[in-house]
Amino acid sequence: MSNPTRLIPLTQWNKHHTWPPYGGLRHLVHHADKNGFTRVIRRVGRRVLIDEQAFFEWVDTQNSTHER
């Protein structure tokens, strides 16, 4: 069994990481269908959780997309 990733509530993200700020993260979640951020978020009821490992993988794909 693989190691489970840490799921961080959207509102608690900045207690663990300084970037992106809360407003920027909300923007990414709001436009998740357009920017591929859907693979990063997990919804449990009304709560939005950020998959920490998937977030950093998503950041890496964004960087490689712009370098081409």
C-alpha positions in Angstrom: 0.0 0.0 0.0 1.4 3.4 -0.9 1.9 6.2 1.6 -1.2 8.4 1.9 -0.8 12.0 1.0 -1.6 14.8 3.4 -4.9 16.5 2.7 -4.9 20.1 4.0 -8.1 22.1 4.3 -8.0 25.1 1.9 -8.4 27.5 4.8 -5.4 25.9 6.6 -3.0 25.8 3.6 -1.0 28.9 4.7 -0.2 27.4 8.1 1.8 24.8 6.2 3.0 26.7 3.1 3.6 30.4 2.4 2.7 30.1 -1.3 0.2 30.5 -2.9 -1.6 32.9 -0.7 -5.2 32.1 0.3 -6.7 34.3 -2.4 -4.6 32.8 -5.1 -5.4 29.3 -4.0 -9.1 30.1 -4.1 -8.7 31.4 -7.6 -7.1 28.2 -8.6 -9.9 26.2 -7.1 -12.6 28.4 -8.7 -11.0 27.8 -12.2 -10.1 24.2 -11.6 -11.9 22.9 -14.6 -9.8 25.2 -16.9 -6.4 24.9 -15.3 -6.2 21.2 -14.4 -6.4 21.9 -10.7 -9.2 19.4 -10.3 -6.6 16.6 -9.7 -5.4 18.6 -6.7 -8.6 19.2 -4.8 -10.8 16.8 -2.9 -14.3 17.8 -1.8 -15.9 16.4 1.3 -19.3 17.9 1.6 -18.7 21.7 1.5 -15.1 21.3 2.6 -12.3 21.7 0.1 -9.1 19.8 0.8 -5.8 20.2 -1.0 -3.8 17.1 -1.8 -0.4 18.3 -0.9 1.6 15.9 -3.1 -0.7 16.4 -6.1 -0.3 20.2 -5.7 3.4 20.1 -6.0 3.1 17.6 -9.0 0.7 20.1 -10.6 3.2 22.9 -10.0 5.9 20.9 -11.8 3.6 20.3 -14.8 2.9 24.0 -15.0 6.6 24.8 -15.1 7.3 22.2 -17.8 4.4 23.5 -19.9 5.8 27.0 -19.9 9.4 26.0 -20.7 8.4 24.4 -24.1 
